[in-house]
Amino acid sequence: MSLDERNSRPLYRQVADELRVQIQQRDLPPGRQLPTEAGLMDRYGVSRNTIRLALGVLRTEGLVITGQGRGSFVAEVPVRREQPRATAVRQSIVEDGGDALGAELSDHGDGGHVEVSVSTHPAPPHVADRLGLRTGDRVVARHRLLYRDATPSHCTDAFMSAALVADTDLGRPEPLRVGLARLLAEIGHPIGRVTDEIAVRMPSPTEAQELQIASGVPLLSVQRTAFDDSDSPVLTVMALLPGDRHALRYEVALATVAEGLISDD
């Protein structure tokens, strides 16, 4: 197969375009190993460096995964768009039933499990700011890595003031018997409202390794801070969702849409 010499795009971009179309049309299905560099060189009549640059583009887009000594493969983790998934972030951030996966998994036949770790340490600056703490105040941190079908789905980090949850289930390393919101209510801090901050960023090397993210795949970061009925912040949770595995869906009242998007203000 020869590339179009009249095309002004660099050769590596043309190769990437050709392979991208094959991936999108499922001529190269998820999990399929790509031809070797030598095979692609013969197919497109280009140099090894051109092929490596093309594969680098596809890795950056999250379409291809390259394993050391194993070759390159089409990424096989799809974005999850089923309606039941729309509740997964809400449940796992505040309302989930303890440290177990919600019923939406078993109801749909997904094999899943959760790995939980608990630690107590000085609050990072962004956590201290959201919880109204002073620098150096200690927090209890509950880290949860959730799997679906043996693949990491997302992770959450829940932070609470160590002084607030001392001598409660929230401050102990054992799995929780019920969700965070219910336990906070039991100790006199029922949640009255929450605020969400949503951002997109690239993962750190540690995050990419834990979540098994291909090079170039961004993270959807959802930071939820919960306030009790006296409007004091009692909990902040960061959920990190790989962009190739999740999509957020929101329902907005028509009046809100008309006010926020259609008005001339």
C-alpha angles and dihedrals in degrees: 000000000000126000124236106269090196091060110105093208116103114266093247090055091051091051090048090049091052094049093044091056090050090051094046092048090047093240079126101037126201112288094020116135114237120232115273120270089257091051092051090047090056093044096052101026094234138123127273090250090056091053092048091051090049092051089048090058091052092047090052089053091051093242097113134041121201121201122199107262092352103085129232126311136189108256109255105193109101127207108260111232105159114132095243089060091066088078096047097088093047093048097045095046102052116340104045116130099254121293095328129098117266123256091257089081101053091041089062100041098252117149108224145156140178131232113207131192128176128199140166120219143134112300116260110239095256090050094046089051094052094044095044093242131145123248108276096024110136125243135191110235123199113194117195126186111192124203131199120189090351091302123109108255102183142314135231134200116200118194127194132168108270089218091054096052100033113140092011133108088256091067097047128089094232119106112271118254093210137009128292095252093055093047092050089051090051091058093048103270109103112182113252101175143352136210125209129207114192123193140157122226142150117266125251115244089257093051092046091052095047095047094039093234122175117238110278098023111130127217126237105220118202114185112190122187119191125206126200125231090276088056095248117140110247105163139024122187130188117203118192115199122184110238093227093058107040144049125185119224123196131187113212126189113249092238090056092050091049092049098044104035109021103042121095094230 
